[in-house]
Amino acid sequence: MAQRLALRRLLALGRRPLGPRQVSPHGVHGRAFGSSAIRGSAFNVQDGGDFQERVVNSTKPVVVDFHAQWCGPCKILGPRLEKMVAKQEGKVVMAKVDIDDHTDLAIEYEVSAVPTVLAMKNGDVVDKFVGIKDEDQLEAFLKKLIGA
């Protein structure tokens, strides 16, 4: 319970109220405009149903990147991880979850800091790390997930 309260406080710090003439970067309904597909092997999770369908029910291994727009380390890790996933040539996909938009998923998967990356197979979390990793460490993480 204390973890959930701490996470909710952390998430609340990342949200800044908009002024009367400012527009959210996520548009009117809280979602970014454009396609959810990023380079074909990565996608932004849109809601809980999307997560269930594309991550939990996936036939391929999935790397789940829990991040936030205000998180500096996330801005470094995200593109690095996407690049490494793309190199796997379709053997693994990447789901991106913004914890400010999907607090429920962050709590469900016990995300207490960002960036947090989960490795999932057949709907189960099989590995996890928190923080930044270099390309060699990411490659080892992905190979372990794929079983190569």
HULIN-V431223 format. One record per residue. N is the residue number from 1. RES is the residue in one small letter. PSI is psi in degrees with one decimal (999 if undefined). Layout:
# HULIN-V431223
n:res:psi
N:RES:PSI
N:RES:PSI
This chain:
# HULIN-V431223
n:res:psi
1:m:-41.4
2:a:-36.7
3:q:-41.6
4:r:-42.1
5:l:-41.8
6:a:-41.1
7:l:-42.7
8:r:-39.4
9:r:-42.2
10:l:-44.6
11:l:-36.6
12:a:-32.7
13:l:-32.8
14:g:-17.0
15:r:122.6
16:r:132.5
17:p:145.3
18:l:145.0
19:g:174.1
20:p:-25.8
21:r:3.8
22:q:149.0
23:v:137.3
24:s:140.9
25:p:-10.8
26:h:7.9
27:g:-168.3
28:v:-38.4
29:h:12.0
30:g:7.2
31:r:146.8
32:a:148.6
33:f:157.0
34:g:-177.2
35:s:150.9
36:s:-12.9
37:a:132.3
38:i:112.9
39:r:20.2
40:g:-32.4
41:s:-2.9
42:a:151.3
43:f:155.2
44:n:129.9
45:v:129.1
46:q:-34.8
47:d:-178.2
48:g:-39.0
49:g:-39.7
50:d:-42.6
51:f:-46.0
52:q:-48.1
53:e:-46.7
54:r:-16.7
55:v:-63.1
56:v:-40.9
57:n:8.4
58:s:140.4
59:t:-17.6
60:k:156.4
61:p:146.7
62:v:133.6
63:v:124.6
64:v:117.3
65:d:103.8
66:f:119.9
67:h:177.7
68:a:149.2
69:q:-29.9
70:w:-0.8
71:c:112.3
72:g:-52.4
73:p:-30.8
74:c:-35.8
75:k:-23.1
76:i:-48.0
77:l:-42.2
78:g:-58.5
79:p:-35.6
80:r:-44.6
81:l:-42.2
82:e:-43.0
83:k:-42.8
84:m:-37.0
85:v:-42.2
86:a:-33.4
87:k:-17.6
88:q:-0.6
89:e:48.9
90:g:0.6
91:k:-17.7
92:v:149.4
93:v:163.0
94:m:127.9
95:a:132.4
96:k:124.7
97:v:114.8
98:d:117.5
99:i:-22.7
100:d:-32.9
101:d:-24.9
102:h:59.6
103:t:-37.7
104:d:-41.7
105:l:-38.5
106:a:-41.5
107:i:-44.6
108:e:-38.2
109:y:17.2
110:e:44.3
111:v:115.1
112:s:-7.0
113:a:155.5
114:v:148.1
115:p:141.3
116:t:131.5
117:v:126.8
118:l:145.2
119:a:124.0
120:m:138.2
121:k:130.7
122:n:35.6
123:g:-2.1
124:d:143.2
125:v:121.5
126:v:-13.9
127:d:163.3
128:k:147.0
129:f:157.6
130:v:133.0
131:g:-171.1
132:i:143.1
133:k:151.3
134:d:174.3
135:e:-37.1
136:d:-42.1
137:q:-38.7
138:l:-40.2
139:e:-43.5
140:a:-40.2
141:f:-45.9
142:l:-41.5
143:k:-38.3
144:k:-40.8
145:l:-43.9
146:i:-29.4
147:g:21.6
148:a:999
